């Protein structure tokens, strides 16, 4: 629980570039909640140390003016000075690396049909003929990224993962450069590509949710099944990758990718 965190623990969390918040306004609201939950007013020095890691320059101007500047605990000279300094820094801070942006997918063959669903897209092949694939359109080069995959029973032979942005897609399919997991029990968690972890043997079932986790700071690809960590499947990813899915050579069914 946030209110049970110590001052030092909260400072460490706020300073972490990988802090999993939707935007920086959430980080500031966490500070407000924690400060408001303390039994006695926080010393000015302690409040300043909490606020220094907050990236005010990445917030919406309306939020800064209407919420941050008028916050009662911040109404002292050093507090307002810290805010002004943060907003007008010569080098504004970058957004945290975990901020999530929707994946925009691209198909390479008309046989791979893509339709929008709530929060993502669904892939289905018009005919079971050869291999087909889809990739994201924006390269992943830094930070932590994740998306959720579900599939019908007939699509469990499909593969999910990432592909090197320099790889070539020909005739609707990439024949090299991918790090992918084919999770069907028939294949005993088969996965292929450079940097494969041979100890990774996870499988999945129809109806289960698969979270694909790409950490480009650590260059790893991991998976979760219904919220249970399955471990690292690949290490030493290329410096730039796209999200990637490919169909099996045969079988019908559908596979859905939604934003995490």
C-alpha positions as CSV (number, residue, x, y, z in Angstrom):
1,X,0.0,0.0,0.0
2,X,1.2,3.5,-0.9
3,X,0.5,5.0,2.5
4,X,2.6,2.3,4.2
5,X,5.7,3.3,2.2
6,X,8.5,5.2,3.9
7,X,9.7,8.6,2.8
8,X,12.9,6.9,1.4
9,X,11.0,4.2,-0.4
10,X,8.7,6.8,-2.1
11,X,11.7,8.9,-3.2
12,X,13.3,5.8,-4.8
13,X,10.1,4.9,-6.6
14,X,9.6,8.5,-8.0
15,X,13.2,8.6,-9.2
16,X,12.9,5.3,-11.1
17,X,12.6,5.8,-14.9
18,X,10.6,2.5,-15.1
19,X,7.9,3.6,-12.6
20,X,4.7,2.1,-14.1
21,X,2.4,5.2,-14.2
22,X,0.1,6.2,-17.1
23,X,1.4,9.8,-17.0
24,X,3.3,12.1,-14.6
25,X,0.1,13.5,-13.2
26,X,-0.4,10.1,-11.5
27,X,3.1,10.3,-9.9
28,X,2.2,13.7,-8.4
29,X,-1.2,12.5,-7.2
30,X,0.7,9.7,-5.4
31,X,2.8,12.3,-3.6
32,X,-0.4,14.2,-2.7
33,X,-2.0,11.1,-1.3
34,X,1.1,10.0,0.7
35,X,1.6,13.5,2.1
36,X,-2.0,13.8,3.1
37,X,-1.9,10.5,4.9
38,X,1.0,11.4,7.2
39,X,0.1,12.0,10.9
40,X,2.0,15.3,11.0
41,X,2.9,17.9,8.3
42,X,6.0,17.1,6.3
43,X,9.1,19.2,6.8
44,X,9.8,21.5,3.8
45,X,13.1,19.7,3.1
46,X,11.4,16.3,3.1
47,X,8.7,17.5,0.7
48,X,11.3,19.0,-1.7
49,X,13.1,15.7,-1.8
50,X,9.9,13.9,-2.8
51,X,9.1,16.4,-5.5
52,X,12.5,16.7,-7.2
53,X,12.2,13.4,-9.1
54,X,8.7,14.4,-10.4
55,X,8.8,15.4,-14.0
56,X,6.6,18.5,-14.0
57,X,7.7,19.6,-17.4
58,X,6.0,16.5,-19.0
59,X,2.6,17.4,-17.4
60,X,-0.3,19.1,-19.1
61,X,-0.1,22.9,-18.5
62,X,-3.7,22.9,-17.1
63,X,-2.8,20.3,-14.5
64,X,0.3,22.2,-13.4
65,X,-1.7,25.5,-13.1
66,X,-4.9,24.1,-11.6
67,X,-3.5,21.3,-9.3
68,X,0.2,21.6,-8.7
69,X,0.9,25.3,-8.2
70,X,-2.1,25.7,-5.9
71,X,-1.4,22.7,-3.7
72,X,-1.3,24.0,-0.1
73,X,1.8,22.1,1.1
74,X,3.7,23.6,-1.9
75,X,3.0,27.2,-0.9
76,X,6.5,28.2,0.3
77,X,9.3,30.0,-1.4
78,X,11.5,27.0,-2.0
79,X,8.6,24.9,-3.2
80,X,7.5,27.3,-5.8
81,X,11.1,27.8,-6.8
82,X,11.5,24.1,-7.4
83,X,8.5,24.1,-9.6
84,X,9.6,27.1,-11.7
85,X,13.1,25.5,-12.1
86,X,11.6,22.2,-13.2
87,X,9.3,23.8,-15.7
88,X,11.9,26.0,-17.3
89,X,14.9,23.7,-17.3
90,X,17.3,24.0,-20.2
91,X,17.0,20.2,-20.8
92,X,13.4,19.1,-20.0
93,X,13.2,15.5,-18.7
94,X,12.1,12.7,-20.9
95,X,8.9,10.8,-20.2
96,X,9.3,7.7,-18.2
97,X,10.3,4.7,-20.3
98,X,7.3,2.7,-19.2
99,X,4.7,5.1,-20.6
100,X,2.4,3.1,-22.8
101,X,1.5,4.0,-26.4
102,X,-0.9,2.0,-28.4
103,X,0.6,-0.4,-31.0
104,X,-0.4,0.3,-34.6
105,X,-0.3,-3.0,-36.5
106,X,0.4,-3.6,-40.2
107,X,-0.4,-6.7,-42.2
108,X,1.7,-7.8,-45.3
109,X,-0.8,-9.9,-47.2
110,X,-4.5,-9.6,-47.9
111,X,-4.9,-13.1,-46.7
112,X,-4.2,-11.8,-43.1
113,X,-7.4,-9.9,-42.2
114,X,-7.2,-7.3,-39.4
115,X,-10.3,-5.8,-37.7
116,X,-10.5,-3.4,-34.8
117,X,-11.8,-4.6,-31.4
118,X,-12.0,-2.8,-28.1
119,X,-8.5,-1.8,-27.1
120,X,-6.7,-3.5,-30.0
121,X,-7.1,-5.6,-33.2
122,X,-8.1,-9.1,-34.2
123,X,-6.3,-11.1,-36.8
124,X,-7.9,-13.8,-38.9
125,X,-6.8,-15.4,-42.1
126,X,-9.2,-15.6,-45.0
127,X,-7.8,-18.9,-46.2
128,X,-5.3,-21.4,-44.6
129,X,-2.6,-21.1,-47.2
130,X,1.0,-20.6,-46.3
131,X,2.4,-18.3,-43.6
132,X,1.3,-14.7,-42.9
133,X,2.5,-12.1,-40.5
134,X,1.8,-8.7,-39.0
135,X,4.2,-6.2,-37.3
136,X,3.9,-3.0,-35.3
137,X,4.7,0.1,-37.3
138,X,6.7,1.9,-34.6
139,X,10.1,0.5,-33.5
140,X,10.8,-0.4,-29.9
141,X,14.2,0.9,-28.9
142,X,14.1,1.8,-25.2
143,X,12.0,1.2,-22.1
144,X,9.5,-1.5,-21.2
145,X,6.6,-2.4,-23.5
146,X,3.8,-4.9,-23.2
147,X,0.6,-6.1,-24.9
148,X,-1.9,-8.8,-24.3
149,X,-2.7,-11.7,-26.7
150,X,-5.6,-14.1,-26.7
151,X,-6.4,-16.8,-29.3
152,X,-9.0,-19.3,-30.4
153,X,-8.1,-23.0,-30.2
154,X,-7.5,-23.1,-34.0
155,X,-4.9,-20.3,-33.7
156,X,-2.7,-21.7,-31.0
157,X,-0.1,-22.7,-33.6
158,X,0.5,-19.0,-34.3
159,X,3.7,-17.4,-33.0
160,X,4.1,-14.2,-31.0
161,X,7.1,-12.0,-30.1
162,X,9.2,-9.4,-31.9
163,X,11.2,-9.0,-35.1
164,X,14.3,-7.1,-35.9
165,X,13.4,-3.8,-37.7
166,X,16.0,-4.6,-40.4
167,X,14.4,-8.0,-41.2
168,X,12.8,-8.4,-44.6
169,X,9.1,-9.4,-45.1
170,X,8.6,-11.2,-48.4
171,X,5.4,-12.8,-49.7
172,X,3.6,-11.8,-46.5
173,X,6.1,-13.6,-44.1
174,X,9.4,-12.8,-42.5
175,X,11.7,-15.8,-42.8
176,X,14.4,-14.6,-40.4
177,X,15.1,-12.0,-37.8
178,X,12.2,-12.9,-35.4
179,X,12.3,-13.9,-31.7
180,X,9.0,-15.7,-31.3
181,X,7.2,-18.2,-29.0
182,X,4.9,-20.8,-30.4
183,X,3.0,-21.7,-27.2
184,X,0.8,-24.6,-28.4
185,X,1.2,-27.7,-26.1
186,X,1.8,-29.8,-29.2
187,X,5.1,-27.9,-29.6
188,X,6.1,-28.0,-25.9
189,X,6.6,-24.3,-25.8
190,X,8.8,-24.2,-28.9
191,X,10.5,-20.8,-29.4
192,X,13.0,-19.8,-32.0
193,X,15.4,-16.9,-32.7
194,X,18.8,-15.5,-31.6
195,X,19.2,-15.3,-27.8
196,X,16.8,-18.1,-27.0
197,X,16.6,-19.3,-23.4
198,X,16.5,-23.1,-23.7
199,X,15.0,-23.4,-20.2
200,X,11.9,-21.6,-21.3
201,X,9.2,-24.4,-21.8
202,X,5.9,-22.6,-21.2
203,X,2.7,-23.4,-23.0
204,X,-0.8,-21.9,-23.1
205,X,-4.4,-22.9,-23.7
206,X,-7.3,-21.3,-25.6
207,X,-8.9,-18.5,-23.6
208,X,-5.8,-17.7,-21.5
209,X,-4.3,-14.2,-21.6
210,X,-0.7,-13.9,-22.7
211,X,1.2,-10.8,-21.8
212,X,4.1,-10.1,-24.1
213,X,6.8,-8.1,-22.2
214,X,9.7,-6.5,-24.1
215,X,12.3,-4.8,-22.0
216,X,14.6,-2.9,-24.4
217,X,16.8,-1.6,-21.6
218,X,17.6,-5.2,-20.7
219,X,17.1,-6.5,-24.2
220,X,14.8,-9.3,-23.1
221,X,11.5,-10.8,-24.2
222,X,9.4,-12.4,-21.5
223,X,5.8,-13.7,-21.2
224,X,3.1,-14.1,-18.6
225,X,0.2,-16.5,-18.8
226,X,-3.0,-15.3,-16.9
227,X,-0.8,-13.1,-14.8
228,X,1.8,-15.7,-13.9
229,X,5.4,-14.9,-15.0
230,X,6.8,-17.6,-17.3
231,X,10.3,-16.1,-17.3
232,X,12.6,-14.8,-20.0
233,X,12.3,-16.5,-23.3
234,X,14.9,-14.4,-25.2
235,X,17.9,-12.3,-24.3
236,X,20.2,-10.1,-26.4
237,X,17.4,-8.7,-28.5
238,X,18.4,-6.5,-31.5
239,X,18.7,-2.7,-30.7
240,X,15.4,-2.0,-32.5
241,X,12.4,-4.4,-32.9
242,X,8.8,-4.4,-33.9
243,X,6.0,-6.3,-32.2
244,X,5.3,-9.4,-34.3
245,X,2.8,-12.2,-34.9
246,X,2.8,-14.9,-37.5
247,X,0.3,-17.6,-38.4
248,X,1.0,-21.3,-38.7
249,X,1.0,-23.1,-42.1
250,X,-2.6,-24.4,-41.8
251,X,-5.5,-24.1,-39.5
252,X,-8.0,-21.3,-39.1
253,X,-9.1,-19.3,-36.0
254,X,-8.3,-15.8,-34.7
255,X,-5.7,-14.1,-32.5
256,X,-6.3,-10.8,-30.7
257,X,-3.7,-8.3,-29.6
258,X,-4.8,-5.6,-27.2
259,X,-3.0,-2.7,-25.5
260,X,-1.9,-3.5,-22.0
